[in-house]
Amino acid sequence: MNDIDNEIEKPVGINNPRIEWSSDLMAEVVRRLDLKYLAMNPGASYRGFHDSLVNYLGNRDPQMLLTLNEDHAVAIAHGYARVTGEPMGCVLHSNVGLMHGLMQVFNAWCARVPMVIVGATGPVAADKRRPWVDWVHTAKDQGALLRNYTKWDDQPTSAVAAVESFLRANQIARTAPRGPTYVCLEADLQEEPFDADGFELPEVSRYAPGPSPHPSAETLAEIADRLLKAERPIILSGRVSRDPEAWEQRIRLAEAVGARVLSDLRTGASFPTEHPLHGPIPRSHYSPEAAELVRQADVILVLDSIDLAGALQLIEQKGKVRGTIINCTVDSYIHNGWSMDYQGLPPADIRVLAEPDALVAGLLPYLTKAQKPGSAWSTPQAPAKVAPPDLSDPQRAIVQDDLAWLLNERREGRKFTIMRVGLGFSSEHYPFRDPLDYLGFDGGGGLGAGPGMAVGVGLALKGTGRIPMSIVGDGDFLQGATALWTAAHYDIPVLVIVANNRSNYNDEVHQEAVARERNRPVENKWIGMRLAEPHVDIAGLARSQGVAAETVSAVGELADALERAIRTVEAGKPYLLDLVIEPSQRGPLLKRGH
């Protein structure tokens, strides 16, 4: 469905290749893992593996996708996994390329997306190293650089051992909670001859991950009983799959017990926001109205919330949460002592070590007895019609409400997938109706991810009829801008919308808060923040990489610009819209401490 035509990088003269080198064997096992693509930036530390991908495999299954920075390679793999739920591969050159990609590895780890990362290091044997360059590109225990935010890493010391390393890396990456794994290939090992006579590769299917754990019948019966007896049940919907069947099952569950549902913008769409049972519009944190629903609830079913403890901390600022908490997650399986991305330790009356999809599917057969579901909640009402923004002045500056409203108008008869949105985006103007309508934030807050993740989403959706897009800030875009070259080079259709407030505005908000706390002049908050004098020609950056682009600064121009952009993507090409917008923020800045 998402095949890239490799005619642009098609090898020649590779008739009937045989496994002759250690790197050929490594490439063969990677092919059998069903990794369709390897995003990469070239480097001599894996030149043997690179040769095998081209001259042994023919640059097909997996196909290499050239990027201009390892940061982009990892971000593309991340975006691809957000759509498919499957790992994509990426290759990082020695220690230096690995260090380039580390921040995006951290984003992928925090987002719990599967990924198989291939690394390389220089010759382990000192006498094999070339002067200078092999010494600076060789490291002992190179995996230590990312061990605290990957699920597993290895550096095999033989070609046969590398087979097992890749099988294990693939299995672990795909097992919930999913995440990146790393296999580091020593340069000299890749270039050793390999006698394949009599050697038989293992059957890869025998090393596939097992099925997701399911709750016991006793646990399902107890939870069902609590939900059926609840007068004010609520579901906090978090990290769930993009599976349309699981989406429908969540709707059936909520309807069966009359549960209100809350979702947020940090994770992908998990419930139709126009459904009468959905609470207030999703934001990055629960609104005061949503918090009040949680305080009123007598049973709270939590489906892998990213930060349940933090949510409860904010909610309880206005009153205790007294409902029975049922927390469904397997996330604790990969918590470690280095990264605090595990968030605070939440209370729970019933803990369910399963994925949310498995719990919901298991509960449905038990929920046929509900007579008056959620009887104490007020009668569900369809969301009120939202007033459109005032577009009467065509010269008015653009705000994010305008973008959300006009995007929603443009999707009549179309299917859009939005990778991420800015902090000021208004989801009240843009409802989510499908699990692929919205894919969530970047995971770890590492800047520069937006453009690469957008390209990965475009790759995954190529040929599906959906129109992929991403709304990124100018600060995020400028750190990852050259990811667009890969989209242009391989004709990956994607719309990148830059919400350009010409500042690192989120940090302006922080500096204003500090200045007010210290009774200092807030007028200085822009210093060291504003991206001005000169303004960066963002559209020009895109055009220089072969991506059509335009800048729009007045709201009267926005509708036509969006239509041009969308039609370009529908035709199979990438496009960039640089929207000069008014800075905005949704909700108050969270304060540190209790």
C-alpha positions in Angstrom: 0.0 0.0 0.0 2.8 2.4 0.9 5.5 1.2 -1.5 8.1 3.7 -2.7 9.2 3.3 -6.3 12.9 2.5 -6.1 13.6 3.3 -9.7 15.4 6.5 -8.6 17.9 4.4 -6.6 17.7 1.0 -8.3 20.9 -1.1 -8.3 22.3 -2.5 -11.6 24.3 -5.6 -12.3 23.3 -7.7 -9.3 22.1 -10.9 -10.9 21.4 -13.8 -8.5 23.5 -12.7 -5.5 24.5 -15.2 -2.9 25.4 -14.8 0.8 29.1 -14.3 0.7 29.8 -11.9 3.5 28.8 -11.5 7.1 26.9 -8.3 6.2 24.9 -10.3 3.6 23.7 -12.6 6.3 22.8 -9.6 8.5 20.9 -8.0 5.6 19.0 -11.3 4.9 17.7 -11.6 8.4 16.6 -8.0 8.4 14.6 -8.6 5.3 12.9 -11.6 6.9 11.8 -9.4 9.8 9.4 -7.6 7.4 11.0 -4.2 7.9 9.9 -2.5 4.7 12.2 0.6 5.0 15.5 1.6 6.6 15.8 5.4 7.0 19.5 6.3 7.1 22.3 8.8 6.6 25.4 7.1 5.2 28.5 6.4 7.2 31.6 4.2 6.7 31.1 2.3 9.9 28.3 0.3 8.2 29.7 0.4 4.7 29.6 -3.5 4.6 26.0 -3.6 5.7 25.2 -0.8 3.2 26.7 -2.7 0.4 24.7 -5.8 1.3 21.5 -3.8 1.3 22.2 -2.6 -2.2 24.1 -5.3 -4.0 22.8 -8.4 -2.2 19.2 -7.4 -1.5 18.8 -5.0 -4.4 17.7 -2.1 -2.2 14.3 -3.7 -1.7 12.6 -5.1 1.4 14.0 -3.2 3.1 14.4 -0.2 0.9 16.8 2.5 2.1 15.4 6.0 2.5 18.2 8.6 2.5 17.9 11.4 5.0 20.1 14.5 5.6 20.5 13.8 9.3 20.2 10.8 11.6 17.8 12.8 13.7 15.4 12.7 10.7 15.9 9.0 10.1 14.7 8.1 13.6 11.8 10.7 13.4 10.6 9.2 10.1 10.6 5.7 11.7 8.7 7.1 14.6 6.0 8.7 12.4 5.6 5.5 10.4 5.1 3.4 13.6 2.4 5.9 14.8 0.2 4.9 11.9 1.0 1.3 11.4 1.8 0.1 15.0 4.7 -1.8 13.3 8.4 -1.1 13.5 10.4 0.6 10.7 14.2 0.4 10.7 16.7 3.1 10.8 20.5 3.0 10.6 22.8 5.3 12.6 26.5 5.7 11.8 29.0 4.9 14.6 29.0 7.0 17.7 28.6 10.3 16.0 25.5 9.4 14.0 24.1 7.8 17.1 24.5 11.0 19.0 22.7 12.9 16.3 19.7 10.6 16.6 19.6 10.2 20.4 16.9 12.9 21.0 14.5 11.3 18.6 15.2 7.8 20.1 14.1 9.3 23.4 10.9 10.7 21.8 10.2 7.2 20.4 10.8 5.6 23.8 8.4 8.1 25.5 5.8 7.5 22.8 6.1 3.7 23.3 6.4 3.1 19.5 8.3 0.0 18.1 11.5 0.6 16.2 14.5 -1.5 15.2 17.7 0.7 15.1 20.8 -0.6 13.4 24.0 0.9 14.6 27.7 0.4 13.9 31.1 1.0 15.5 34.6 0.9 14.2 36.9 -2.2 14.4 37.0 -3.5 18.0 40.5 -4.9 17.4 42.9 -1.9 17.6 45.2 -3.3 14.9 42.4 -3.2 12.4 41.6 0.5 12.8 42.6 3.1 10.2 44.6 6.0 11.5 42.5 8.7 13.2 39.0 8.2 11.8 38.4 4.7 12.9 39.7 5.6 16.4 37.3 8.6 16.9 34.4 6.5 15.5 35.0 3.5 17.7 33.5 3.3 21.2 33.4 0.7 24.0 29.9 -0.2 25.0 28.3 2.1 22.5 24.9 1.0 23.5 25.4 2.7 26.8 24.6 6.0 25.0 20.9 5.0 24.6 20.5 2.0 27.0 18.4 4.0 29.4 15.7 4.8 26.8 15.6 1.6 24.7 14.1 -1.7 25.5 17.2 -3.7 24.6 20.6 -3.4 22.9 23.3 -5.7 21.7 26.7 -5.8 19.9 27.1 -9.3 18.4 30.6 -10.6 17.9 29.9 -13.0 15.0 27.7 -13.1 12.0 25.6 -16.0 13.4 25.2 -14.2 16.7 23.9 -11.2 14.8 21.0 -13.3 13.4 19.8 -13.9 17.0 20.4 -10.3 17.9 18.1 -9.1 15.2 15.5 -11.8 16.0 15.5 -10.7 19.6 15.5 -7.0 18.8 12.5 -7.4 16.6 10.6 -9.5 19.1 11.2 -7.1 22.0 10.4 -4.0 19.9 7.0 -5.4 19.0 6.1 -6.7 22.5 4.0 -4.3 24.6 4.9 -1.9 26.0 6.6 -1.3 22.6 9.7 0.7 22.1 13.0 1.0 20.2 15.8 -1.6 20.3 19.4 -1.2 19.0 21.8 -3.7 17.4 25.3 -2.4 16.9 27.4 -4.0 14.1 31.1 -3.9 14.4 32.7 -2.6 11.2 35.3 -5.3 10.7 32.8 -8.1 11.4 30.5 -6.8 8.6 33.4 -7.2 6.1 34.4 -10.8 7.0 33.6 -13.5 4.4 30.9 -15.9 5.4 30.6 -19.4 4.1 26.8 -20.0 3.9 27.1 -23.7 2.7 25.2 -25.8 5.2 23.9 -22.8 7.1 20.2 -22.5 7.5 18.5 -19.3 8.8 16.0 -19.9 11.5 12.3 -19.7 10.7 11.5 -16.1 11.7 7.9 -16.8 12.5 9.0 -19.0 15.4 10.5 -15.9 17.1 7.5 -13.6 16.7 6.2 -11.8 19.7 3.5 -13.5 21.7 -0.1 -12.2 22.0 -0.9 -9.4 24.3 -1.7 -10.6 27.9 -5.4 -10.8 28.6 -7.1 -10.1 32.0 -8.3 -13.2 33.9 -12.0 -14.1 33.8 -12.2 -13.2 37.5 -10.8 -9.7 36.9 -13.1 -9.1 33.9 -16.1 -10.2 36.0 -15.2 -7.9 38.9 -14.6 -4.9 36.6 -17.8 -5.5 34.7 -19.8 -5.7 37.9 -18.4 -2.4 39.1 -19.2 -0.7 35.8 -22.7 -2.1 35.7 -23.4 -0.9 39.2 -21.8 2.5 38.7 -24.0 5.5 38.6 -21.3 7.9 37.3 -18.7 5.8 35.4 -16.0 7.6 33.5 -13.3 6.3 31.1 -10.0 8.1 30.8 -8.8 7.1 27.4 -5.0 7.2 26.8 -2.6 5.2 24.7 -4.6 2.8 22.5 -4.1 1.3 19.1 -5.2 2.7 15.7 -7.3 -0.4 15.1 -10.8 0.6 13.9 -12.3 -2.5 15.5 -10.9 -1.5 18.9 -12.2 2.0 18.3 -15.7 0.6 17.8 -15.4 -1.6 20.9 -14.5 1.4 23.1 -17.7 3.1 21.8 -19.7 0.0 22.6 -18.2 -0.2 26.1 -19.0 3.4 26.9 -22.6 3.1 25.6 -23.2 -0.2 27.5 -22.4 1.4 30.9 -23.3 5.0 30.1 -19.7 6.1 30.8 -18.5 9.6 30.1 -15.2 9.6 28.2 -12.2 11.9 28.4 -9.3 12.0 26.0 -6.4 14.3 25.5 -4.1 15.7 22.8 -0.9 14.0 24.0 -2.1 10.7 22.6 -3.8 9.8 19.3 -7.6 9.9 18.8 -9.2 7.2 20.9 -12.9 8.1 20.9 -15.1 10.2 18.7 -15.1 13.7 20.2 -18.6 14.5 18.8 -20.1 11.5 20.5 -22.7 12.5 23.2 -20.7 10.5 25.8 -17.4 12.3 25.2 -16.7 15.0 27.7 -15.2 18.4 27.1 -12.9 18.8 24.1 -9.5 17.2 24.4 -6.6 19.4 25.4 -3.0 18.5 26.6 -4.4 18.6 30.2 -7.9 18.1 31.4 -10.0 21.3 31.5 -11.8 22.4 34.7 -15.0 21.0 33.3 -13.4 17.6 32.6 -11.8 17.6 36.1 -15.2 18.1 37.6 -16.5 15.0 35.8 -13.7 13.0 37.3 -14.4 14.3 40.8 -18.1 13.3 40.4 -17.3 9.8 39.0 -17.9 6.7 41.2 -15.9 4.3 38.9 -12.9 5.5 36.8 -11.7 3.2 34.1 -8.2 4.3 33.0 -7.0 3.0 29.6 -3.2 3.5 29.7 -3.1 7.2 30.6 0.3 8.8 30.0 0.2 10.5 33.3 -2.6 9.4 35.6 -0.9 10.6 38.8 -0.3 14.0 37.3 -3.9 14.3 36.1 -5.2 13.3 39.6 -2.9 15.8 41.2 -4.3 18.7 39.1 -7.9 17.4 39.5 -7.7 17.2 43.3 -6.7 20.9 43.6 -10.4 21.5 43.7 -11.6 18.4 45.6 -10.9 14.8 46.2 -11.3 12.0 43.6 -13.3 9.3 45.5 -14.3 7.0 42.7 -12.9 3.4 42.4 -9.9 3.6 40.0 -9.3 0.7 37.6 -6.0 1.2 35.9 -5.2 -0.8 32.8 -1.6 -0.6 31.6 1.5 -2.7 31.1 3.7 0.4 31.0 5.4 -0.5 34.3 7.2 -3.4 32.6 9.8 -1.0 31.1 10.1 1.6 33.8 13.7 2.2 34.9 15.7 4.4 37.3 17.1 6.8 34.8 14.2 8.3 32.9 11.3 9.9 34.8 9.0 9.5 31.8 7.1 6.9 33.9 5.5 9.9 35.7 4.1 9.9 39.3 2.9 6.7 40.9 -0.9 6.6 40.7 -3.2 5.0 43.1 -5.5 2.2 41.8 -8.1 0.0 43.4 -7.8 -2.6 40.6 -4.7 -2.9 38.5 -4.9 -4.7 35.2 -1.7 -5.7 33.5 -3.0 -5.8 30.0 -3.3 -3.6 27.0 -6.4 -1.5 26.8 -7.7 -3.1 23.6 -7.6 -6.6 25.3 -9.4 -5.4 28.4 -12.2 -3.6 26.4 -12.7 -6.6 24.1 -12.8 -8.9 27.1 -15.3 -6.8 29.0 -18.0 -6.5 26.3 -19.5 -10.0 26.7 -20.0 -9.2 30.4 -21.9 -6.0 29.8 -25.2 -7.1 28.5 -27.0 -6.7 31.9 -27.0 -2.9 32.1 -30.5 -1.6 32.8 -29.9 2.1 33.6 -26.3 2.7 32.5 -24.7 5.7 34.2 -28.1 6.6 35.6 -26.9 9.5 37.7 -25.2 11.3 34.8 -27.4 13.9 33.0 -28.8 12.7 29.7 -26.0 12.7 27.1 -26.3 15.5 24.6 -24.7 15.9 21.3 -22.0 18.6 21.5 -23.3 22.1 20.9 -22.6 23.7 17.6 -19.4 25.7 17.9 -19.5 29.3 16.6 -17.1 29.8 13.7 -14.3 32.3 14.1 -15.0 35.8 12.8 -13.5 35.8 9.3 -15.1 39.0 8.2 -11.8 41.0 8.1 -9.7 39.4 5.4 -6.6 41.3 6.5 -6.8 40.1 10.1 -3.8 38.1 11.5 -4.3 34.3 11.6 -4.9 32.5 14.9 -5.0 28.8 15.4 -8.8 28.8 15.7 -9.0 29.9 12.1 -6.7 27.1 11.0 -8.7 24.4 12.8 -12.1 25.7 11.5 -10.9 26.0 7.9 -9.2 22.7 7.9 -12.4 21.1 9.1 -14.3 22.7 6.2 -11.7 21.4 3.7 -12.1 17.8 4.9 -15.6 17.5 3.6 -15.5 14.3 1.5 -11.8 13.7 2.4 -9.9 11.9 5.2 -7.2 13.8 7.0 -4.6 12.4 9.4 -2.9 15.0 11.6 0.3 13.9 13.2 0.4 16.6 15.8 -0.9 20.0 16.6 0.5 23.2 18.2 -0.2 24.0 21.9 -2.7 26.6 20.8 -4.7 24.3 18.5 -8.5 24.3 19.1 -10.0 20.8 18.9 -13.5 22.2 19.4 -13.3 23.4 15.8 -11.8 20.1 14.6 -13.6 16.9 15.9 -11.9 13.5 15.7 -14.1 10.8 14.1 -11.6 8.0 13.3 -8.6 6.5 15.0 -6.4 7.9 12.2 -7.7 11.4 12.4 -5.1 12.4 15.0 -1.9 10.7 16.1 -0.7 12.7 19.2 2.3 14.7 20.3 6.0 13.8 19.8 6.4 11.7 23.0 9.3 13.2 24.8 9.1 16.9 23.9 12.4 16.7 21.9 12.4 19.6 19.3 13.1 18.9 15.7 10.8 15.9 15.5 7.9 17.4 13.7 9.0 17.4 10.1 10.6 14.0 10.2 7.6 12.4 11.9 5.3 14.1 9.3 7.4 12.4 6.5 7.1 9.1 8.3 3.3 9.4 8.5 3.2 10.3 4.9 5.2 7.3 4.0 2.9 5.0 6.0 -0.3 6.5 4.5 1.0 6.6 0.9 -1.6 5.1 -1.4 -4.3 4.9 1.3 -6.4 7.9 0.2 -5.8 9.7 3.5 -4.2 13.1 3.4 -1.3 13.3 6.0 -0.5 16.5 7.6 1.3 17.9 10.6 1.0 21.3 12.4 4.4 22.2 13.8 5.8 25.3 15.4 8.4 27.4 13.7 11.0 26.5 16.4 10.4 22.8 16.0 10.4 23.1 12.2 13.6 25.0 12.0 15.4 22.3 14.0 14.2 19.5 11.7 13.6 21.4 8.4 15.9 19.3 6.2 13.7 16.2 6.7 11.6 17.6 3.9 14.3 16.7 1.3 13.5 13.0 1.9 9.8 13.7 1.1 10.7 15.5 -2.1 13.2 12.9 -3.2 10.9 9.9 -2.8 7.6 11.7 -3.6 6.1 11.2 -0.2 2.9 13.1 0.0 2.5 15.2 3.2 1.4 18.6 4.2 3.5 20.4 6.7 1.8 23.4 8.2 4.1 25.7 10.2 2.3 27.7 12.8 4.9 30.5 12.7 4.7 32.9 15.6 8.3 33.9 14.9 9.3 33.0 18.4 10.1 30.2 20.7 6.8 31.3 22.2 6.2 28.5 24.8 9.4 29.7 26.5 8.2 33.3 26.4 5.3 32.2 28.5 7.7 30.6 31.0 9.8 33.8 31.1 6.8 35.9 31.7 5.7 33.6 34.6 9.2 33.9 36.2 9.2 37.6 35.8 5.8 38.0 37.4 6.8 35.7 40.3 9.9 37.9 40.9 8.2 41.2 40.2 10.5 41.9 37.3 9.6 43.5 33.9 7.6 41.1 31.7 8.4 43.3 28.7 11.8 41.5 28.5 10.3 38.0 28.0 11.1 38.0 24.3 14.9 38.4 24.6 16.6 35.2 23.6 13.3 33.9 22.2 12.2 35.8 19.2 13.0 34.5 15.7 13.2 37.9 14.0 15.7 40.4 12.5 15.9 38.6 10.1 12.7 36.5 9.8 13.6 33.0 8.5 12.3 32.4 5.0 10.6 29.1 6.0 8.8 28.7 2.6 12.2 29.3 0.9 13.8 26.6 3.0 11.2 24.1 1.7 11.5 25.2 -1.9 15.2 24.9 -1.8 14.7 21.1 -1.0 12.2 20.6 -3.9 9.0 21.1 -1.8 6.4 23.5 -3.1 5.6 26.1 -0.4 4.0 29.4 0.3 3.7 31.9 3.1 0.3 33.2 4.3 -0.1 36.0 6.8 -3.8 37.2 6.5 -6.8 35.1 7.3 -8.5 36.0 4.0 -5.8 34.1 2.1 -5.9 31.0 4.3 -8.8 29.0 2.8 -7.5 29.1 -0.7 -3.9 28.4 0.4 -5.2 25.3 2.3 -7.0 24.1 -0.8 -3.9 24.5 -3.0 -1.8 22.6 -0.4 -4.3 19.8 0.0 -4.7 19.3 -3.8 -0.9 19.1 -4.2 -0.8 16.4 -1.5 -3.7 14.6 -3.2 -1.6 14.6 -6.3 1.2 12.7 -4.5 3.6 15.5 -3.6 4.7 17.2 -0.4 3.7 20.8 0.4 4.6 23.3 3.1 2.4 26.2 4.3 4.1 28.8 6.4 1.4 30.5 8.4 2.4 33.7 10.2 0.1 33.5 13.2 -0.6 35.4 16.4 1.0 33.7 19.4 -1.6 31.9 21.6 -1.8 29.5 24.5 -4.5 27.1 25.7 -5.0 27.1 29.4 -2.8 28.4 32.3 0.9 27.5 32.6 1.3 24.6 35.1 3.4 25.5 38.2 6.0 23.3 39.7 5.4 21.7 43.1 2.2 20.8 44.9 
